[in-house]
Amino acid sequence: MATLDLQVGASLSDCYVYVVNTSSPPHTWTSIDLSSTAIAFGELGTNRFGMGVRFTNVTLLGTDTINVAYLTFNPDQTQSGVVVRSNIYGEDANNAAAFSTVADFNGRAQTAAVTYDNVGTWTLDTAVNTVSIVTPVTTIKNRAGWVSGNAMVFMIEDNNSDNEAHRRADTYDGSPSTLAAKLHIEYTAGGGQTYSLD
């Protein structure tokens, strides 16, 4: 089995979005922050939050079988004791672009949601892995236009979390940038195309 470990590698490859408090997900986000030292998902104050992370040079072939996949975040503070409900989506695109505007974020096609509910305690500087994202990774790399080395985006969005229930993580713009989100994939190579020289 082969392993792929990637990290967010640029300022515009992570962001958070938010909207004035509403209990009716999915949300149409109204604001975006592209340079914060933290990204978040859940509910805080009067806002609902979501976040996006982008990974470049994802060297998967369409024929590869994804066995394990998850995101890893480094919490920038300790948070517990409230119920976080969220969904994880992949961007259903051949080569996901860097983030730019809130309209750009809202307009991205999404894969089927992966439920990420009852998120446990996040402890300052103790890495946390998400639930499995094998399904969205597989959906993206199975696209007809997918090419090995393209970029993938994943979004975690609030899904009616309890009051003050949110989780925060370090970003590429934080210090050090090596604490930014990571993508871990384990896969079985499917082999390449055979060519004839006749």
C-alpha positions as CSV (number, residue, x, y, z in Angstrom):
1,M,0.0,0.0,0.0
2,A,1.2,3.5,-0.9
3,T,0.9,6.6,1.3
4,L,0.4,10.2,0.4
5,D,0.9,13.0,3.0
6,L,0.3,16.6,2.0
7,Q,-0.1,19.9,3.8
8,V,-1.7,23.2,2.9
9,G,1.1,25.1,1.3
10,A,0.0,28.6,0.6
11,S,-2.0,31.5,2.1
12,L,-4.9,31.2,-0.3
13,S,-5.2,27.5,0.2
14,D,-7.1,27.8,3.5
15,C,-9.9,30.1,4.6
16,Y,-12.9,30.3,6.8
17,V,-16.4,31.6,5.9
18,Y,-19.3,32.7,8.0
19,V,-22.9,33.9,8.1
20,V,-25.1,35.6,10.7
21,N,-26.6,32.9,12.9
22,T,-29.2,30.7,11.3
23,S,-30.3,27.1,12.1
24,S,-31.2,26.2,8.6
25,P,-28.2,24.5,6.9
26,P,-26.8,24.3,4.3
27,H,-25.7,27.9,4.5
28,T,-25.1,30.5,1.9
29,W,-21.9,32.1,3.4
30,T,-21.8,35.9,3.4
31,S,-18.2,36.6,4.4
32,I,-14.7,35.1,4.0
33,D,-11.3,35.5,5.6
34,L,-8.4,34.4,3.5
35,S,-5.5,35.4,5.8
36,S,-6.5,34.5,9.4
37,T,-4.1,32.6,11.7
38,A,-7.1,30.3,12.5
39,I,-9.9,28.6,10.7
40,A,-13.1,27.3,12.3
41,F,-16.3,25.4,11.8
42,G,-19.4,25.3,14.0
43,E,-21.3,28.1,15.9
44,L,-19.7,31.1,17.7
45,G,-21.6,34.1,19.0
46,T,-24.1,35.1,16.3
47,N,-22.2,33.4,13.5
48,R,-22.1,30.0,11.8
49,F,-18.7,29.0,10.4
50,G,-17.3,26.8,7.7
51,M,-13.7,26.4,6.4
52,G,-11.9,25.2,3.3
53,V,-8.5,23.6,2.8
54,R,-6.6,23.0,-0.5
55,F,-3.9,20.5,-1.3
56,T,-1.8,20.6,-4.4
57,N,0.1,17.9,-6.2
58,V,-2.2,15.0,-5.3
59,T,-0.5,12.2,-7.2
60,L,-3.4,9.8,-7.5
61,L,-4.4,7.9,-10.6
62,G,-8.1,7.2,-11.5
63,T,-7.3,3.5,-11.2
64,D,-5.9,3.8,-7.6
65,T,-8.0,2.4,-4.8
66,I,-8.4,4.7,-1.8
67,N,-8.2,2.6,1.5
68,V,-7.7,5.3,4.1
69,A,-8.2,9.1,3.9
70,Y,-8.6,11.8,6.5
71,L,-7.7,15.4,7.3
72,T,-5.5,16.4,10.3
73,F,-5.8,19.7,12.1
74,N,-3.7,21.4,14.8
75,P,-6.1,23.1,17.3
76,D,-5.0,26.6,18.2
77,Q,-7.0,26.4,21.5
78,T,-8.6,23.8,23.7
79,Q,-12.4,23.4,23.1
80,S,-14.8,20.9,24.5
81,G,-18.1,20.4,26.3
82,V,-20.5,21.4,23.5
83,V,-22.0,19.5,20.5
84,V,-20.5,20.3,17.1
85,R,-22.4,19.1,14.1
86,S,-20.8,19.5,10.7
87,N,-20.4,18.0,7.2
88,I,-17.2,17.5,5.2
89,Y,-17.4,17.9,1.4
90,G,-14.8,17.6,-1.3
91,E,-14.9,20.0,-4.2
92,D,-16.2,18.1,-7.2
93,A,-13.7,19.5,-9.6
94,N,-10.8,18.2,-11.7
95,N,-8.2,20.7,-10.3
96,A,-9.5,22.8,-7.5
97,A,-8.4,26.4,-7.5
98,A,-7.1,28.6,-4.6
99,F,-9.8,30.4,-2.6
100,S,-10.6,34.0,-3.6
101,T,-14.1,35.4,-2.7
102,V,-17.1,34.3,-0.7
103,A,-19.0,34.0,-4.0
104,D,-16.2,31.7,-5.3
105,F,-16.5,29.5,-2.1
106,N,-20.3,29.4,-2.4
107,G,-20.2,28.5,-6.1
108,R,-18.0,25.4,-5.7
109,A,-19.6,22.1,-6.6
110,Q,-19.6,19.7,-3.7
111,T,-19.4,15.9,-3.4
112,A,-21.8,14.0,-1.2
113,A,-21.5,15.1,2.4
114,V,-19.6,13.1,5.0
115,T,-21.2,13.5,8.5
116,Y,-18.8,14.8,11.1
117,D,-20.9,15.1,14.3
118,N,-20.3,15.0,18.0
119,V,-16.8,16.2,17.4
120,G,-14.8,15.5,20.6
121,T,-12.4,17.7,22.5
122,W,-9.8,19.5,20.6
123,T,-6.7,20.2,22.8
124,L,-4.3,23.0,22.1
125,D,-1.5,21.8,19.8
126,T,-2.6,18.1,19.9
127,A,-3.3,17.0,16.3
128,V,-6.8,15.8,15.5
129,N,-7.8,13.5,12.7
130,T,-11.3,13.8,11.1
131,V,-13.6,11.0,10.2
132,S,-12.8,9.1,7.0
133,I,-13.0,11.1,3.7
134,V,-12.4,8.1,1.5
135,T,-15.7,8.7,-0.4
136,P,-15.1,12.3,-1.5
137,V,-11.4,11.6,-2.3
138,T,-12.6,8.7,-4.5
139,T,-15.3,10.8,-6.1
140,I,-12.7,13.4,-7.1
141,K,-10.0,11.1,-8.4
142,N,-12.6,9.1,-10.4
143,R,-13.7,12.2,-12.4
144,A,-13.1,11.8,-16.1
145,G,-10.9,15.0,-16.2
146,W,-8.8,14.2,-13.1
147,V,-5.0,14.1,-13.7
148,S,-2.4,12.9,-11.2
149,G,-0.8,16.0,-9.6
150,N,-4.0,18.1,-9.6
151,A,-5.3,19.9,-6.5
152,M,-8.1,18.8,-4.2
153,V,-10.2,21.0,-1.9
154,F,-12.2,19.9,1.2
155,M,-14.8,22.0,3.1
156,I,-16.1,21.5,6.6
157,E,-19.3,23.3,7.2
158,D,-21.5,23.9,10.2
159,N,-24.7,21.7,10.3
160,N,-26.6,23.3,13.1
161,S,-24.1,23.0,15.9
162,D,-25.2,23.9,19.5
163,N,-24.7,27.4,20.8
164,E,-21.0,28.2,21.1
165,A,-20.0,24.8,19.7
166,H,-17.1,25.2,17.3
167,R,-13.6,24.0,16.7
168,R,-10.6,26.1,15.6
169,A,-7.3,25.1,13.9
170,D,-4.1,26.7,12.8
171,T,-3.6,27.9,9.2
172,Y,-0.7,28.4,6.8
173,D,-0.7,32.1,7.8
174,G,-0.1,31.2,11.4
175,S,3.3,30.6,12.9
176,P,4.8,28.2,12.1
177,S,3.1,27.5,8.8
178,T,3.9,23.8,9.3
179,L,0.9,23.6,11.6
180,A,-1.5,24.1,8.7
181,A,-4.0,21.3,7.8
182,K,-2.8,18.0,6.4
183,L,-4.2,15.3,4.1
184,H,-3.3,11.7,4.7
185,I,-4.2,9.1,2.0
186,E,-3.3,5.4,1.9
187,Y,-4.0,3.7,-1.4
188,T,-3.5,0.6,-3.6
189,A,-1.9,1.5,-6.9
190,G,-4.1,0.5,-9.8
191,G,-1.4,0.4,-12.5
192,G,-0.8,2.5,-15.5
193,Q,-1.8,2.2,-19.1
194,T,0.1,-0.2,-21.3
195,Y,1.4,1.2,-24.6
196,S,2.5,-0.7,-27.7
197,L,5.5,0.4,-29.7
198,D,4.5,-1.6,-32.8
